[in-house]
Amino acid sequence: MSHPSESSDGKSSRPRTGSTAGKSPALAPIKALAPLPNVSLNAAADSSDQPSSSPSSSSAPAPLPDPEVDPEKYALARGEHLLHQRWSFWFDVADGSKPPNPKDWGASLRKMLDFVSIEGFWGTINNIARPSTLPMRSDYHCFRAGVKPAWEDPQNRQGGKWQWELHKRDDNEMDRAWLITLLCMIGEQFSDADQVMGCVVSLRKGRNRLALWTRSDSQHAAIRVGQEWKKMIGVPHAHKIQFFSHSQALNKKQYDQTPQYTL
């Protein structure tokens, strides 16, 4: 699933463009910028000095690149602000008529779309339902393009996830924390931005969950990401976030409920 702009380890091989130099503008809702009109310089000349041109001789705007073939070129042609790399939104909802079964996980997982720019991100966020309004046993996932939101994905196997559980009455808090997590992730606000693989928001009976997935489950890397994430989303001092290793879950063939780290 890797895209041409990514290496096999999920890192972007595309250098930052001039429009994203310095601090990423992803933390502000920027409206899409319209492309500049294609104006001929001769149009400003005095008509008495220039022969009239027929409609067939006027220059036509260059066609936009195919967004399916090269979304980065398409976004640049529209005047959008490129992110450092491509990201994907996924959605999953379990069959509510059946009791939960771990073996059924992923059966309904579907990729919604990829986005490569700030405008593409906001265009998606502003047109999908807030997490708190989703059906029970639903999940939103946002991951690096080419990485499936699953423990078994080769780029996730050595990592884990930080998880924050919220009471059902904290729906507004969940929506807020989910959006902040997305912005900090795609805007590369983490010190170890390459360690962050994606994030998930899950609706469950009694409690909802927000999770941040990491590339590595090593203590140094995981703790640093967890400390920054907890501060970014404003987890109350009395609350804890917990880290679970994917390798533990894979080796035991079921999710290990014993956290590896707690903050």
Buried (B, 14 or more C-beta within 10 A) or exposed (E): EBBEBBEEEBBBEBEBBEBBEEEBEBBEEBEBEEBEEEEEEEEEEEEEEEEEEEEEEEEEEEEEBEBEEBBBBBBBBBBBBBBBBBBBBBBBBBEEEEEEEEEEBEEBBEBBEBBBBBBBBBBBBEEBEBBBEBEEBBBBBBBBBBBBBBBEBEBBBBBBBBBBBBEEEBBEBBBBBBBBBBBBBBBBBBEBBBBBBBBBBBBBEEEBBBBBBBBBBBEEBBBBBBBBBBEBBEBEEEEBBBBBBBBBBBEEEEEBEEBBBEB
